[in-house]
Amino acid sequence: MTVEESTYVATLPLVLAELEVARVERVSPSFVRIELAGDELAEFGTPGPVFDQRIKLIFPNAAGTLPSFAAMDDSWWTTWIEIPEDERGSMRTYTVRDVVGEGTDTRLVVDIVVHEAHEDDPLDGAGNRWALQAQAGQRLVVLAPRKGHEFGGIEWSPGNATRLLLVGDETAVPAIRGILRDLPSDARGAAFLEVPVDADVLDDVAAPAGVSVTWLPRNGGARGEDLHAAVL
């Protein structure tokens, strides 16, 4: 698909485009990893390291269709909101796990936290439902930074701190992983990552030698209990 044939909104100061799922991997019981591809990602870029850069994903509606953003202008948000709720799909916030490739071969990698849903589950949101059935070839809409434009969405700002502390449960693991990946090699500190079960401990989290990484599976325990004690 060429840029001209895509739904790429080239005039906006952000990447707002419909992308194709190139790859899906259930990396652990609680994480589904997706790779998104499209010519539009040639324009993806941040002014510095990616760190905990957040983006928006729009998932298909109940009928499996996505809203079209073709030819939308700066009023795209109002236009999207005006689409009936059962037609416009659901927008959710995620962290960029990785950016791989370059140019039109750039792929955006996102880890989505999932759990097996049950009837009347208040945590069974649009992202969870979609990720549990995700397959290559499906499509999502992404809102992401565009080269040369201010987008925001990077919260990591340690200032002049010399020792760093990163703490979070599974929903924060992708953001913490991104920060650890992009820290300078002389960084010092500690990261504590709580996940639901032992099998959620991911062996692909890299950190500078001076930053220790501690995984804390709950394995049925109370959320935050072991995490709080470990941090203290």
N, C-alpha and C positions, 0 to 999 in steps of 0.2 A: 504494500500500500504506500503510495507516495504522499508527501505532505499535502499536496493539493487535494487528494482524495480523502484525506482524513478529516476529523472534526477538530483539528488544531486551531485555536484562536490566537493567531500570531500577533495580533495588535495589543494584547493584554500584557501587563507587567508580571505575569505569572504563567506557568504552564497549566493550561486547562484543557484537558484532552481525554478522549476515550482510548484506552490502551488495551492490549491483548495480554492475557495470562499466558506466559511462555512456559512456566514450570511451576509445579506444586509439589511440596514435600512435607509430609507429617514428620517433623524432626524429633518430636517427643509427644507424650500424651497430651501436653498442654500447649504446644506450639505448632502452627502450620506456617510454613514459609512459602511465599509466592514471589515469583519474578514477573514483573510487568515490562512489556516491550512495546515500542512504537517509535516512529521517526521523530515524534514530538519531543522525546527525551533528549535529543541532541541539544536542546535549549535548556535542559536542567542544569542548575549550578548555584552554588552558594559562594559568598564572598571570601570564605576561608574554609577551615575544616567543617565537615558535616555535623560532627558531635551528635546532639540529640534532636536534630532537625525534624520537626513534625510536618506532616502533610495531611491532606484530606482525601478520603476515598469515598466515592458514591457507588453504592451497591444497587443492583437491579431491583425493581419493584417486584411485587408478588407474581406478576405475569412473566418475569424474567427479562424485562426490557429496561433500557436506560434512557434518560432524557437526552435530547440532542442539544449540544452546545455550539453547533455549527453557526458561524456568523454572528455570535453574540458579542456585545460590546461591553463597556464598563458597567452596564446595568445588569450583568449576568446574574448577580445574586437575586435581585428583585424578580427577574424573569424566571429563575428557577423556583423561587418561593411561590410564585403565582401559579405554577403548575399544580394541579390537584395532588394532595398528599399521597394518595394511593397510586399515583402515576410517576412522581418525580424521583422515586428511589430514596435511599437513606444515606445520609452523610455521616461519616465517623472519622475520628482523628487517630492517626498512627504515626509511628516513628520510622524514619528511613533506617533500615538495618545496614544496607550497603548500596553502593552505586558501582556497577561493573560495566566494563566495555566503554566505548566512546563513540561520539558522533551518532549516527542513526542506529548504531548497534548498542547504544546505552540501554542498560536494564536497571530498573529500580527494584530492590529487594526489600520486602516487608515481612516481619514476623507478626502473626496474629495469634493472640491468646485465645484458646478454645476450651470448652468443656462439653461433655455430652449432655445435651439438654433433656429435660423431662417436662411433662405437662405443667403449665402454670409456672414455669421457671422465670422469675423476674430478671435473671441474668442472661436469658436467651435472646440476645439482641441481634440486629441485622448482620453485624460482622461475624458473630459466632455462627449463625445459621449458614451464611454464605461460605465461610471458610471450611466448615465441615463437609460441604459437598463440592468444593472448588476443583476444577479440572482445567488443564491446559486448553486454550482456545476460547475460554469465556472472556468477557470484557468488563472493565470497570472504568469509571471516570476518575481522574486524578487532578488535584489542585496542588501544585508544588512550586518551589522557587524557580525563577527564570534568570538566566545569566544577566548580570548587569542591572538587576532591579531589586529593590528592597522587598523582602517577603516576611521577615520575622520568623518566629517559631523555633529559635535556638535559645533555650533557657539556661544552658551551662555558662556561667559567668563567675568564676572563682576569684576574680580580682587578683590581688597579690598574695593570696594564700600560698603557704609553702607546704602544707600537709592537707590532703584532700580526703573527704569522707563521702562515699556514695552508698545510699541505702534504698532498697525498694523490693516490692514483691514482684510476681511474675509480670504484672502489667507494666512495670518499669524496666524489666530486664532488657528489652531492645534499646531503650534510651541509654541505660548505663553501659551497655555493650558498646554503643557508638562513641560515648565519651571516652571509655577506656582505650578504644582503638585509636583515637585521635589525640590523646594526651602526648605531651612532649616526652622524650625518652628519659628525662631526668625527673619526672613527676614522682612524688612520694605520697603514700596514703593507703587507704583501704576501701574495699567495696564489699558489701554484704548483700547477697541476692537470695531472697526467699522464693521458693517454687513449691508447687503442690506435692510432688512426689520425687523420689530418687531419680527416676528416669528422665526428669526434666532438667537435670544438670547437664548443661551443654559444654562440650569440650572444645568449642571453637571460639571461646571468649579470650581475646588476647589483651594483655595489659603490660605497661612498663614494668621492669624488674622491681622497681621500688614501690609498686602498688600491689598489695595482697588482695586476693579475691577469695571470698568465703561463700560457699553455697549452703543454704539452709532449707532442705526439704521439710515440709510440714508433716507429710505422711499421716494425715488425719488429725494432727494437732491444731490448736487454736491459731488462727491467722495472727501473725505478728509477735507471738509469745517468744519463740526462740530468737527471732530477729531482734527484738527489743533487748533481750538479755545479752546477746552477742555484741551489739553495738555499745552497750554500757561497759 
